[in-house]
Amino acid sequence: MTTLLKNIPSLDIDRFVQNLMNAPNRHTITHRNQKMQFHICRLSEIDDASPLDKPHIYDFFTIYFVEAGSLAKINQLESLQLNAKEVFFSKPGEIKTWQKMKGLKGYLLSFTIDYLLMLINDKNIINSFDYLMPDSQRKFALDEANFAYYQNVFNELGKEYAEPKLQSTELIRFWIFVLLIKTNRLHQEQHQLVKPKKLTRSSDVICAKFLKLLDETFTDLAKGTIMKPPRIKEFAELLNVNPTYLGECVRKSSGKSAKSIINRKTLLLAKCQLLHTQNNISEIAYQLGFESPGYFIRFFKKFEELTPLEFRKSMSA
Amino acid sequence: MTTLLKNIPSLDIDRFVQNLMNAPNRHTITHRNQKMQFHICRLSEIDDASPLDKPHIYDFFTIYFVEAGSLAKINQLESLQLNAKEVFFSKPGEIKTWQKMKGLKGYLLSFTIDYLLMLINDKNIINSFDYLMPDSQRKFALDEANFAYYQNVFNELGKEYAEPKLQSTELIRFWIFVLLIKTNRLHQEQHQLVKPKKLTRSSDVICAKFLKLLDETFTDLAKGTIMKPPRIKEFAELLNVNPTYLGECVRKSSGKSAKSIINRKTLLLAKCQLLHTQNNISEIAYQLGFESPGYFIRFFKKFEELTPLEFRKSMSA
C-alpha cells in the first residue's frame, strides 16, 4: 500500500522552508510568530536531502538566481535546467517538484502575492509583468551588466532578511519591485517585443481574465477543491461574455484556441495525477471532466502517443 | 522703484528646472506635455547664473547628493554648507534661496509628494521618515559604504530619467523609497536614537499634527493666502483639543514650548519679508499677527538684537 494521495497537496512558505532547511534556522524562528510571507536563502544553504520530491502546488512566488553551478528541476511537470547567470521566476498555483542540487551558488527568494502588494494601491501592477502571464518565458540569461545588477539586489535582499533594520519589510518590497521591473525589460529585450503589452484591446483584457480564471480553476482541481473542470461555456458565463466571443478574443490575443489551452492544462494535470496519485484511470478521467474513461484514453494518446496506463508504468519503471 | 513683491512666491518643478538649466534640455521637452513631477540632474549641469537668487517657497522635495566640491545655500533663511559625501533633504513648503555653485559634482533630485505616493496605499508612509518631520536634521555625512550605496541609487535614477525604458516611472518611485528608507536609518544611527519614533503616544501624535499644521500655515502666510497667523487657541481648535493640553503635548514630545516654536517661525518669516519684500514695518507687523508695530519691533529686537529696520538696512548694505 503506497502513501500516494488523491490530490496534489499545496505548499506554503512555512512548510517549504521547513523542508528545504536541515533545521529551522535563526530567521525561521524569528519569524515564527506569524505565517511566513517572505523568505530568502542562499542556494548553498539548502539541505541536499529535501523531502519535497513529490509534486506540490506552490502557493507563492519563487525566484531562483543562479550565480554558479547548475540546477535541474521539474516545473509544471516539465524539466527545467538552470545554469550560471540565469534567473527563473515561478508564480503561485504552479505544480513543482523539488530536485536535489549540489555545489550551487546563488539565491532562492520566496514571497506571497499579499506580501508583495501590501503597500501598493494598484493591485493590477502584477499584470504589468508580462513574463508572469500564463505560458510566458520565465527563464532569463543575464549578461555581465545585468548579472551585477541582480547580484546587487539579491545581496541587499539577503542582508535585509538576515539582519533586519528599520523598515526592512518595506525595503524588501521595494527591492522586489526593482527586480520585477528589471526582469520585465529583459523579457521585452530577449523576446524582441516591439512594445509592452498594455492590455488596452478588449480582446486582450478578456483573454487575460480567461487565462487567470483557468489557472485558478486547475489549481482548485489539482487540490481537489472542485470536482470537475468548467467547460468553455461555463468560463464564458463566469466572465459574462458570449462563448463564441470568448473564443475569438482568446485566439486574437494569444494566437491559440481556448480549447487547445484547456487541453494543455488538462494533459498536465492528468500526467501529474498518473504519476503521483493512486487514483485509477476512471477516477482521473471523471475528475478531469471526461464523459468516459475511453474519451480520456483517446485524448491522452493523441498528445502523448501512450495510453495513460502505459505512461504511468513507463515513468514508474 | 524695485520689483520686490508683497509675498514670497512659490515655485514648482517646471519653473525651478527652467531657471536652473541654461536652456530647456531634452528631458524638459519630453516631459513638457504635463506638469513636471520629477526631475534629476547632475549638479554640474546647473547654470551658474541662475535667476533664483530671491527666496521662493518650494512646493516639492529636493535631495542634494554631493560627490565632490562643496555648496553653500540658504535654506529657511539659514545658511547651509554641503560638502563632499553629504546628502541633504528638503521638503515642500520650505523657503529657499538659490546660491551659485561651481565645480560641484553630484545630483539634484526633485519630486512632488503626489508623484512619490502615486502607487502607495498608505499615504502616511511619509510620516515614518523621521528626518522629514519639522525641525529635524536633514543633512547626513556618508561613510564609504553608504556613499557607494547612494551613488548607485542616484546613478540608477539618473539613467532612468535620461533614457526612460519600460516602467521607468514606477522604478524611479521604488528607487526613491530605497533612498528614503536608507536615510531613515542614517538618521537613526547618526542621532543615536534608541528606537524609531513610532508616534504611539497621543502627545506625539498631537504634536506632529500641530507641527504639520504650523508648517502649512506659515507657508500660506508667506504666499499671502491667509492674512494673519492663528494663535495657539486657534490651532487647538483646529486640532480639536484644549489649548492647555496642546501645550503640554508639544512640550512633552518636542521638549519646546508651542510658543517658542511659533516665535521661531514668525521670526523666520519676518526676516524673509524684511529682506525680500518692499512692505514697511507696519505692514509686516500686522501680517505676522502683532497688535502694533511696537510689539513687533520689541519681539524682533529680543531675538536679533537689532530692530527690523536696522536688520533690513544691515542686510541690504
Interface residues (C-beta under 8 A of the other chain):
Chain A: L119 I120 N121 D122 I125 S128 N152 K165 L166 Q167 E170 L171 F174 W175 F177 V178 I181 K182 N184 R185 Q188 P196
Chain B: L119 I120 N121 D122 I125 S128 N152 K165 L166 Q167 E170 L171 F174 W175 F177 V178 I181 K182 N184 R185 Q188 P196
